[in-house]
């Protein structure tokens, strides 16, 4: 009871129950004993004590706050690749063009994370093929479920941090540079201010998420932010020439929950 009294000082002491009954009996009001479950007859002071447990609801709301995404959640859905997506990923230009000429939809996304062929090309560093797809009418603004655009993917592939996991290196063997890809995408109408919806799992294959490279989280990042993160001044200038907003920040990711201390 002392613990209850400390948290809710308005709760009446059980020792007072007998005193109230005696006082009522002396006044001849035995038939007017207040039923403890009848809230309409409770003393106003007692009502105020009932309002205190509402804080529990607040605790429930805190429990409903978003949790940080796990690695598996960052990867999300995958697979569902078409023949064109396979050809583009591997850089098989002749096969990709044959499929397009045969009627394959140049903008059909994957069944998993909704990656379109042009985005697939830039993610995997197939810059020459990306330019070819763009010339054939590929959508420069096709985004994945994570919000990745060809603009962002080209920058990410060029400046991907080193990790203890095999990264695509095809961009090092292309005739086209990442700046030429960026320029072509922007000229085709690519939006330079699209923000990522989540951190990209393939940036460092969990290393950034674990904080081994400064703890950067890409949620909310734009192509300009990625260029700035890489100190790519030429890309920054190019993006600003096409309307990139340099003041768009990343978003604070959900924080990992800590257990409440006994004192709380």
N, C-alpha and C positions, 0 to 999 in steps of 0.2 A: 504493500500500500504506500510506503514512503516513496517508492520510485514513481508511482502514479501521482502522488501529491506534488512531487517535485516538478513533473511535466505539466500537470493540469491542476493548478492550485485551487481552482474553483470547485473541484469535486468535493462534495461534503464528506466528512469523516463518518465511517460506520459507527463510531462511538456515539454520534449524535442521534442515531435512530431511536434509541430507547427514550432519550430525553424528549423528543418530539411527541412520541406516543403518550408519554405520561402527561405532558402539557395538554394534549388534546383530550385525554380522558378526564382531566380535571375540569375542563371547560364543558364537558358533556357533549363532545363532538365525535364520539367513537365511530359513528356511521359515516363520517366524512374523511376517513383515512385516504390519503392520496395513493392511487395505484402507481407503482414505479414505472409501468409500461405505458401509461397514458401521457403522451408528450404534451397534450393540450393543457394539462393541469399542472405541469411542472413549474417550478419557480423560475423566474427569468435568469437568475444566476446559474441555475443548473443548465438552462438552454445554452448559455454561452459556453459552458464546458463541452457540450455536444458538438460545437462547431470546430473544436480543435482537431479532431481526427481527420478533417478535410485535407490536412497536409499530406496524408497518405496518398490522396489522389494526385497531388503534385509529384510525389515520388514515382507514381505510376507513369506520369507523363515523361519524367526524366528517362524512365526505362524504355520509352518508345522512341527516344532520339536515335537517329541513324547510327549504325555501327560502321566502322571502317570495313571496306570490302576485302575479303580474303583473296589470296592469289587466284584460286579457282574462280571466284566471282569476277575478278578482273579479266580473266581469259574469256569467261562467259560462254556463249554458244559458238561452236565452230563446226567446220565441215560443210556439207551441202554444196561442194564445188561443181560447177559445170565444166565441160570439156574446155571451154574458152578460158575459164579462170585457171585451170591447170596449165594450159599452154602459156598463158601470160606469166604466171608465177615462175615457170621454168625458163622464160625468155625465148620460147620457140616462136619466133616471129612468123615464119612461113605457115606453121600450123594455125596460129591465131588468125592470120589474114584469111586462110582458107575457110575457117569456121565462120568468120564474119561474112565472107562472100557467099557462103552457103546458107546464110539466113540466121546465124546465131545473133542473139540480142547483145549488142555491144555494152549495154548498161544493165544487164541482168545481174542482180546481186547474188551472193552466196546464200544458202538457206540457213546458215548459222548466224554470223554477225553482220550480214548485209553488206559485205565488201563487194564493190563493183570492180570490173576488170581494170579500169584506169587506176583506181586506188590500189589494187593488188600489184600492179606494175611498179608504182612508186614505193610501196612498202618494201618490196623485194629488190629495189635498186635497178629495175629494168627501165632505165631512163629513155633509151632509144625507142623502145617499144611503147613507152608511155606517150611520147610525142606522136608516134604513128597512130595510136588509138585516138588521141586528141584530134588529129587531122581527119579521122574517120567519123568524128561526131560524138566521141565519148563525153559524158557529163563531167565538167570540171568541178562540180560541187557535190558529187556523189559522196555521201558520208556513211560510215559504219555506225553500228549501234553505240559505239564509244564516242562518236562525234569526230572521228578521224577523217580528214579531208586529204585529197592528193597534195595540196600545198603543204600541209603539216607533215605528211608522210615523207615527202621528198627531203624536207629539212631534217627530219628524224633519221632517215637512212644515211644522209650525208654526215651527220654529226652524232651518230649513235655512240654512247659511251662504251668503253671497253668492258667486257664481262667474261667470266669464265664459262661462256657458252658460245657455241658457233653462231656467228651472225652472217647474214648474207653479205657477200663482197662483190656482187655483180656491178654495183655502181662504180667500182674502181676500174672496170673494164669497158665502160661505155664511151662512145664518141661524144655524147652530150653531157654537159655538166648539170649540176643541180640548179644553178642559176638560170640556165637556158630552159629547164623544165618549169621553174617558177615563173619566168617571164611569159612562156607560152600559156600556162594555166591562167595567169592574171589577164592576159590579152583576150583569152576566151571567156572571161567573165567570172573567174573564181572569186569567191568572197574571202577577203583576207582576215575577216574578223570572226570567223566561226570558232567557237570555244569547245574544247574537249569536255565530254560529260564525265569521264573517269580517267584515272591514271592509266597509261598504256603499259600493259604487262610486258610487252616485248622491248621496252626501252632499255632495261638492263637485266631482264629476266630475274626480277625480285630484288636486285641489289639496291636500287634507289628506294624501293618501298621499305626495305630493312634499314635504310639510313646509312649505308656504307659509302654513299657518294654525295653527302650533304643533305640527304633527306628530301630532295625535291619531289613534289607531287604535281603531276601535270593536269590535274582536274581544273578546268576553266582556262587552260592555256590556249593562246592563239598562235598562228604561224609567226607573227611578229615576236611574241614572247619566246618562242623556240629559237628564233634566229638570234635574239638578244642573249639567251642563255648560252648559245654557242659562240657569242661574240662575232657573229657573221654580219659585219657592218654593211657589206654590199647587199645582202639579202634584206636587211632592215630598210635600207634606202629604197630598194626596189618595191618592197611591200608598201611603204609609205607613199610612194608615187601613185599607187593604186588605191589609196584610201585606208590603209591600215591604221588602226587606232593604237598608239603606243602606250596608252594609259589603262588598257584592260588588264586587270591582275588575274592571277590564279585564284581558285576558291579554297578556303580552308577546309581540309577534309575532316570527316568525323573523327573525334578523338577516341582512343581506346579507353574503355571504362576502367575505373579503379574501384576497388572494394572500399566501402565506407568504413572508417575507423570506428571502434566501439564508442568513442566520445561523441560521434555524430549521431 
